[in-house]
Amino acid sequence: MQHVAPLASPRESIFAVLASAARRLSYGDLSVIAAASGAVALAAAAVDRASWMLLSACYVVWCFAGWGILFHTSTPRTARWKAFQWTIVGSASVVAVILGVAVFFWALGPSWKL
């Protein structure tokens, strides 16, 4: 018996993989994900433990769920709608890259020098 994880085609981008994952989830699941990321961010801010890294991670998760809710079904592909879609994807991508670089330098610790 082989245990093989489903892999993306080499032609697929990370955005296509995330989009297919979001489309497999129901509206209820996506709503719970969005609400949970908002609740974590709100709770962290309320107890004064809201680091920018935690808030950035919550924003990326919220963008994934929001994108999945807004673009779940085949909606009219007008230019304004696609611009709105790319605004959400672009902002979450920028924050995810910044968060990844920050985690890299955080993992290096205080010993790194420029």
C-alpha positions in Angstrom: 0.0 0.0 0.0 1.4 3.4 -1.0 0.7 6.5 1.0 1.1 9.4 -1.3 0.1 13.0 -0.5 -1.6 14.9 -3.3 1.0 17.1 -4.9 0.5 20.2 -7.0 1.3 20.2 -10.6 4.6 21.9 -11.4 2.7 24.5 -13.4 0.5 25.5 -10.5 1.4 28.5 -8.4 1.0 28.8 -4.7 -2.0 31.0 -5.3 -3.7 28.2 -7.3 -3.0 25.7 -4.6 -4.4 28.0 -1.9 -7.4 28.9 -4.1 -8.3 25.2 -4.5 -7.9 24.7 -0.8 -10.3 27.6 -0.1 -12.8 26.3 -2.6 -12.9 22.9 -1.0 -13.9 24.4 2.4 -17.5 25.4 3.0 -18.7 28.9 3.7 -19.2 27.9 7.3 -15.6 26.6 7.7 -14.2 29.7 6.1 -16.3 31.9 8.4 -15.0 30.0 11.4 -11.4 30.4 10.2 -11.9 34.2 9.7 -13.6 34.6 13.0 -11.0 32.6 14.9 -8.1 34.6 13.4 -10.0 37.8 14.3 -10.7 36.6 17.8 -7.0 35.6 18.3 -5.9 39.1 17.2 -8.5 40.8 19.4 -7.6 38.7 22.4 -3.9 39.3 22.0 -4.5 43.1 21.7 -6.8 43.0 24.7 -4.2 41.4 27.0 -1.4 43.6 25.5 0.5 40.7 23.9 -0.2 41.6 20.3 3.2 41.4 18.6 3.3 42.5 15.0 4.2 38.9 14.0 1.1 37.5 15.6 -1.1 40.2 14.1 0.5 39.6 10.7 -0.1 35.9 10.8 -3.8 36.6 11.8 -4.1 38.9 8.9 -2.7 36.4 6.4 -5.1 33.7 7.7 -8.0 36.2 7.6 -7.2 37.1 4.0 -7.2 33.4 3.0 -10.6 32.9 4.6 -12.0 36.2 3.2 -10.7 35.4 -0.3 -12.3 32.0 -0.1 -15.6 33.5 1.0 -15.7 36.3 -1.6 -14.4 34.2 -4.5 -15.7 30.8 -3.7 -18.1 30.3 -6.6 -17.7 31.4 -10.2 -18.6 35.1 -10.0 -18.6 37.6 -12.8 -15.0 38.3 -13.7 -15.2 42.0 -14.3 -12.0 44.1 -14.2 -13.0 45.8 -10.9 -13.7 42.4 -9.3 -10.4 41.0 -10.4 -8.6 44.1 -9.2 -10.2 43.7 -5.8 -9.2 40.0 -5.8 -5.6 40.9 -6.6 -5.6 43.6 -3.9 -6.5 41.0 -1.3 -4.0 38.4 -2.6 -1.2 41.0 -3.1 -1.6 42.5 0.4 -1.6 39.1 2.1 1.4 38.0 0.0 3.4 41.0 1.0 2.6 40.5 4.7 3.4 36.8 4.4 6.8 37.5 2.9 7.6 40.1 5.6 6.5 37.7 8.2 8.7 34.9 6.7 11.7 37.2 6.7 11.0 38.2 10.3 10.7 34.6 11.5 14.0 33.8 9.7 15.8 36.6 11.6 14.0 35.8 14.8 15.2 32.2 14.5 18.8 33.4 14.0 18.6 35.2 17.3 20.8 38.1 18.4 23.9 36.7 16.9 23.2 37.9 13.3 25.0 41.0 12.0 24.5 43.0 8.9 
